[in-house]
């Protein structure tokens, strides 16, 4: 029996209505700023790549709350002054549904007031105690430093000294005159005093410093047994090169030297890194092989060459991806985009991620620290392949994650 034109129109209309919700699903917009140029770009580009992989993985599974995830981001040029305006635009003009980041202690600290004014929840990227002044209950850090961020970045460094005989007596503390440098050196100062070390040099240098030879000479003049540094990537390279050119070999040298966590700088510095003891948040060790990690790293490393990013990405990519996982877990569990609802859930639940189970405590920091200290040993040439495991960058602290023993003094590891 032929179907009337009117009935065909009704059937077509019903089909349209049935499909309309799926077709009309608006993207769920996640906004952030990222350091894509400037001094921190070497790390920021890795984090962006990780978030893009996370977005694609989430969308392949149907998105969040049935909506495809869209990333909305702008380059903050590694400058903390740029990020607050970016987040204001994201929230007031772009009308993003969620925010994440930003990246870096200084940038997070500058941006949190904007995020707080909008009552948003966020997962900060690699910030060191960025919420310690604000105590904002909707901020969460993906950096595994635990409840005492300031001292966590140097605790292992000073623990390693306890086993040396004779024990060192004096220390020099130096860092960048910016949020990260100040926080790490403040913590080192407290740990040094607790360890009974006499501080013979304690200064910050301007963030735009390019000539580090005078700084190294000034430190060397004080003849410290130990040198602790809180430095950004370009500073790290400058200080290591200056110390090598000067032949400066205290008994122990290192600290929070962020440049040596990036593969590109490891390749540049090569054997100049031998003997340095630094903290790392993630290393290619069997102890850190969490579910989903290998799949993520294969995807990232396959894309890294065409992206022009860090070829290995161990120190940053897992945390960029995990930040997305944390935010997604709260949204899916609560079926909400409300900042207060998301924050309440995250404070009460552990979240499985590619960097392990993440559980948040005070100020949104991890409940337990999981920083490790490594020492570069036997690095030869400039091939980055030697850093695909911990054979040349040995985990020396804490005992639970050790893959080798620290060579002491510093000069012995330089041979």
N, C-alpha and C positions, 0 to 999 in steps of 0.2 A: 504494500500500500504506500503510495507516494507521500512524502513528508511535506507539509505545507510550508510556505515561505516564512510565515509567522513563527512556526515551531522551530525552524532552522535558526531564526534570529534569536529565539529564546535559548536554544541550546548553546549557540555561540556566546551569548551573554553570560550564561552560567559557567561555561568553560573559562571565559575571561576573568570572571570573579574568583573562580577557583585558583587560577594562576596568578592573579594580581598580587597577593601577599608576597609570594616568592620573588616576583619581578620587582616589586616595590621596596624590597628590603634595602634600607639605606645603609651605606657603609658605616661601620663603627670606627670612628676616627680616634687614633691614638697619637697625641702630639708630644713633641720634644724638641729641644735644641741639641746639637751635637757639634763637637770640635772637628770640623772637616778641613779646616786650614789653620795655620798657626802652629805653635809649639807642641800642642797635644794631639794634632791631627793623626799622627802615626797610630795612636790608640783609638781615637774617636772613629776613624774609618772602619776599624775592626768591629767596634760595637754596633755601628750602623749595619754592617754586613750581617752580623748575628741577628739583629732585630728583623732584618728583611727575610732571613731564613725562617725565623720564628713566625713571622706573618704568613709566609707561604705554607708552612706546616699547619698552622691553625686553620687557614682558609681551605686547605685540602681536606680537612676534617669537618667542614661546615661552618667555620667562623666562630665568633663569640655571640652567644644568645641568638643564634640563627642569622647573624649579620656578618658580611665579609669585613675583615679588618683592613683598614687603610691607615698607613703611616703618613703623618703630616709633620714635616720637620724643616728646620732652618739651620744654617751654619752660624754658630756663635763665634767663630774665628778664634777659639781658645781664650776668649776674653770675657771675664766675669761681668763686665759692664754691659755686654750685649744681651745676655740671657734673660734678664727680667722683662725687657721689652718684647722679646720673642714669646715668652710664656703669656704675657698680657695679650698679644695678638692671637696666639693659639686659642686662648680661652674666650676672649671677647669678640674677636672677628671671625676666626675659623670655626669657633664653636665645637672644639673637639670634645669627645665624650669622656676620654681618659687622658691623663698625662703620665709620662714616664721620665726618668732622669731628673735633671740633666747629668752630664758627666763631669767629674772632678770636684774636689772639695771646695775650691774657691767659687766655682760657678754655682754649685748647689747652694752654698751659704748665701750667695747674692740673690738667688731666685726663690728660695723658700718663702719669703714674705709675700710674694705674688701668689704662690700656690696656697698659702695659708688664707689669704684674703678671699680666695675662691672656694675654700673648704674642700679642696681636692686631695685625694690620696695619691702618692707617687712612690716609685721604687727608684731611689737614687743610684747612679752609676759610679761605683768606685770612689765614694766620698769617705774621707777620714774624719769621723766625728762631726760631720757637717751640721747635725741637728743638736749638738751639745749645748748651744746657747738658746735655741728656740724651744726645745722639748715638744715639738709638734707631734701629736699622737697619730697623725696620718702619714708620716714619713717612714719609709723603710729602706734600709741599705742592703745592697746585694754584696757588699764587701765583707768577707768573713773575719772581721777583727774582734768580735765579741763585745762585751759590755764596757770595756775600758779602752776606747779607741786610741787615746793619746799614748799610753804606755805600751799597748799591744804591738805597735810597729817597731819596738826596740827590745821587748822583753827577752826574746830568744837570743838576740845579739849579746846581751849581758849575761844570760844564763850560760852561754858558751864560754865566757871568760872564767867562770867559776872553776872550771876543771883544769885551768892552766897553772903550771908551777915553774917559776915564780909568777904569781899573779901580777898583772899590770897595775900600775898605781895612778897614772895620769891619763886624761882624755881631752881631746879637742872635739867640740861640737860645732857644726857649720851647716847652714841651710839657706834656702831661698826665703826672702822676706815676703812671703805670701802665706795664705791660709794653711796649705799643706806643709810647707817648710816650717812654719811656726809650730804647728801641732806636733809634728814628728820630733822636732828638737826640744819642745817642752817635755814631751814624754821621755826622751833620752836623758834629759837633764835630771828628771826625777829618778829614773832607773840608775843613772850614774851615781847619784848621791846615796841611793840605797845600797849600791854595791861598794861604797867606800872609796870611789875614785875621785881624785882631785881634778877639777875642771881647770885647765890651763889656757883654753881658748874657747870662746863662746860667742859667735857672731853670725848675723844674717847678711846676705849680700843682695843687692837689687835684682829683681827677676829678669831684667834686661841685660845682665852681665854677660859679656862674651869672652873676656880675657880672665882666665882663672889662675894664671901663673902667679900673680901677686898674692892671691889668697893662699895658694899652696905654700909659697915661700913664708908667709906670715905664720901659718900653722907649723911648718917645719922648724921655724925659729924657736918655738916653744917646746920642741922635742917631746911630744906626747907619745905615750905607749900605744894609745888607741885613738882612732878617728871615726866619729860617727857623722854621717851625712844625711840630710833630708833634701833631695834634689829632684827636679823635673827632668824629662828626657834630654833636652839640649845641655842642661847644666851637668848632668851625669857624664856625658861625653867629654865636655870641657874639663871637668875635674880629673877624670881618669887620664886623659892625655897630658894634662899639666903635671900630674903626679909622676907619670912615667918619664916625661922629659926631664924632670927635676931629680929623678932617682930616689924619690921619697918612699921609704919603706918602714912605717911604724910596725909595731907587733901585730896589730889587727886593724883592718880598714874596710869600711862598708857602711851598711845601714839601710835607709830607705832611698835607694838610688834607682828611681823608676825607669830611667833609660835602659838599664840592663835587663829589664823584664821584657823588652820589645826585641823581637828577632832581628829587625833591621839594624839595631844598634849592636846587638851581639855579633852580627856579621861584620860590622864596621870595626869594632874594637878587637875582636878575636883574642889573641893571647894576652893583650893588655889587661884583660879582665881577671887573669889567673890570680888567685889569692883573695879576691874581694868576697866578702860575706854580705849577702843582701837578703831582704825578705821578699817572698813571692806569695801570691794568693792562689796560684794553681800551677802545677808542674805535670809533665807527662810521665807520671809514676803509676804503677799498678794499683797503688792505694787510692788513686783518684779516678779510677775507671768506673764511673757511675752509669746507670742505665741511660741510654740515648746519647752519651757523649761521643762515642766513636762515629756514629752516624752523622752527628752534627759536624764533627771535625773533618770528615771526608767531604761533606758538602762544601764547607767553607774553604778548605785547602784546594779543592778543585776550582773554585771561583777566584781565589786570591790573586793569581797571576794576572787575570784579565782586569781585576779591580785595582791592581797596583797596591794591594794591602799586604800586611805582614804574612809571609808565606806559611807560618806555622800557627800563630794565633792563640797559643795555649793560655796566655796570661789574661786575655780580655774576652775573646769570643764566647767561652762558656758562660761568663757572667752576663754578657749582653743578652744571650738567649734565655738564661735563667731568670733575668729580670722580667722578661715577657711572660715566662711560665708562671711566675709568682702572681703577677697581675691577673693573668687569665684564670688561674685557679680560683682566686677570690671572686671574680666576676661570675664564673660558671657555678660556683658553690652557692652563692647568694642570689643569683639571678638579678643582680643589681649593678648599677653604675654609680651609685651614691658613695661619696668618699667615706662617710662615717661607717656605713655598712661594710664596705670593703676593709677598712682599717680594723674594725672590731673582729672580723673573721680572721684576718692575718695575725692578729695578736693572740688568737686562740688555737691556731692550727699550724702544724708543720707541713711544708710543701715539698713534695718530691721534685727534684730538678736535675739537670745534667751536671750540677756541681754538688750533688748530694741533697739530703733533706735539710731544708732551710727553716729554722725556727727563730722567731723574732722576740727580743726582750725589750728592755728600756731604750727609749729614744729611737726605736726601730732598728737597733743593731742586732746582729746575731746573738743568740743566747750564749754561745760558746765560740771562742776564737779558734780559727783553723789556719792561721798563718804558719808558713814554714820559712826557715832560713836555709839558704843554699850557699855553697862556695864553689867558685869556678876553679876547676883543677884539670891540668893537663890539656887545656885548650890549645889547639895548633891550627894555624892558618885561619881563614875567614869563611870556611864552609858552614852554612847553617845546618847541614845534616847532622852535625855532631850534637845538636841540641834537640833532637827528636826524642831523646830519653834523658835520663839523669846521669849518664856516664861522665859527662864533662861539667855538668852543673849538679853537684852532689847535694842531696838533702842532708843537712847536718843537725837540724833541730826542727821539731821536738823528737824525742826518742821513738815515738810511735810511728813516725814517717821516715826515719833515717834510712838513707841508702848508702851512707859512707861516713867517714870521720873527718872532722876539720883538720886541715894542715896548719900548724902554728909553729913559729910566727909567720906573718905575711910574706916575708922574704923567702922562706923555704918553699912556699907554693909558687913563687915567681920563677924558680929555677927550671 
